[in-house]
Amino acid sequence: MTMLTVRGRVRGGRLVVDEPVELPENTEVELAIADAGDDLDAADRERLHASILRGAEQVERGEVVSAEQVLAELSADSSE
């Protein structure tokens, strides 16, 4: 059995693949959902959204550190 990965979308309640597939007519296929979501409960999701909002507010206030600075600090820490 050969494994073939094909991307598609749901349109009008039907699964539609994004590219042609060379399979014989009436070939049975098994579909697996690539993005099954997450396992956050309501409280976890609320905390996540609050954290994202706090981060966005920090960015607006300019309370950020560049990626270069973070990498430099990590590199310095690992060489000690």
C-alpha positions as CSV (number, residue, x, y, z in Angstrom):
1,M,0.0,0.0,0.0
2,T,1.4,3.4,-1.0
3,M,1.0,6.5,1.1
4,L,-0.2,9.6,-0.9
5,T,-0.7,13.0,0.7
6,V,-3.1,15.3,-1.0
7,R,-4.3,18.7,0.2
8,G,-7.9,19.7,-0.1
9,R,-10.7,21.9,1.3
10,V,-14.3,21.5,2.3
11,R,-16.6,23.4,-0.2
12,G,-20.3,23.2,0.1
13,G,-20.1,20.3,2.4
14,R,-17.9,18.3,0.0
15,L,-14.2,17.4,0.2
16,V,-12.4,18.9,-2.9
17,V,-8.7,18.2,-3.5
18,D,-6.5,21.1,-4.6
19,E,-4.7,19.3,-7.3
20,P,-5.3,16.4,-9.8
21,V,-4.9,12.9,-8.4
22,E,-4.0,10.0,-10.6
23,L,-6.0,7.2,-9.0
24,P,-8.3,4.7,-10.8
25,E,-12.0,5.5,-10.7
26,N,-13.8,4.3,-7.6
27,T,-10.6,4.0,-5.6
28,E,-11.5,4.1,-2.0
29,V,-9.5,6.6,0.1
30,E,-9.2,7.2,3.8
31,L,-9.1,10.9,4.9
32,A,-7.4,12.3,8.0
33,I,-8.0,15.8,9.2
34,A,-4.7,17.7,9.2
35,D,-5.8,20.4,11.6
36,A,-7.9,18.9,14.4
37,G,-7.8,22.0,16.4
38,D,-6.5,22.0,20.0
39,D,-7.4,20.6,23.4
40,L,-7.8,23.9,25.2
41,D,-10.8,24.2,27.5
42,A,-12.6,27.5,27.9
43,A,-10.4,28.7,30.8
44,D,-7.2,27.9,28.9
45,R,-8.5,29.6,25.8
46,E,-9.4,32.7,27.8
47,R,-5.9,32.8,29.4
48,L,-4.3,32.3,25.9
49,H,-6.3,35.2,24.4
50,A,-5.5,37.5,27.4
51,S,-1.8,36.7,27.0
52,I,-1.9,37.5,23.3
53,L,-3.6,40.7,24.0
54,R,-1.0,41.7,26.7
55,G,1.7,40.9,24.2
56,A,0.1,43.1,21.5
57,E,-0.2,45.9,24.0
58,Q,3.5,45.5,24.9
59,V,4.4,45.8,21.3
60,E,2.4,48.9,20.9
61,R,4.2,50.5,23.9
62,G,7.6,49.5,22.3
63,E,8.4,47.0,25.1
64,V,10.1,44.6,22.8
65,V,13.4,43.0,22.4
66,S,14.8,42.2,18.9
67,A,15.4,38.6,17.8
68,E,19.0,39.5,17.3
69,Q,19.4,40.6,20.9
70,V,17.7,37.5,22.2
71,L,19.9,35.2,20.1
72,A,23.0,37.1,21.2
73,E,22.1,36.7,24.8
74,L,21.3,33.0,24.3
75,S,24.6,32.6,22.6
76,A,26.5,34.4,25.4
77,D,24.7,32.3,28.0
78,S,25.7,29.0,26.3
79,S,29.3,30.0,26.0
80,E,29.7,30.6,29.7
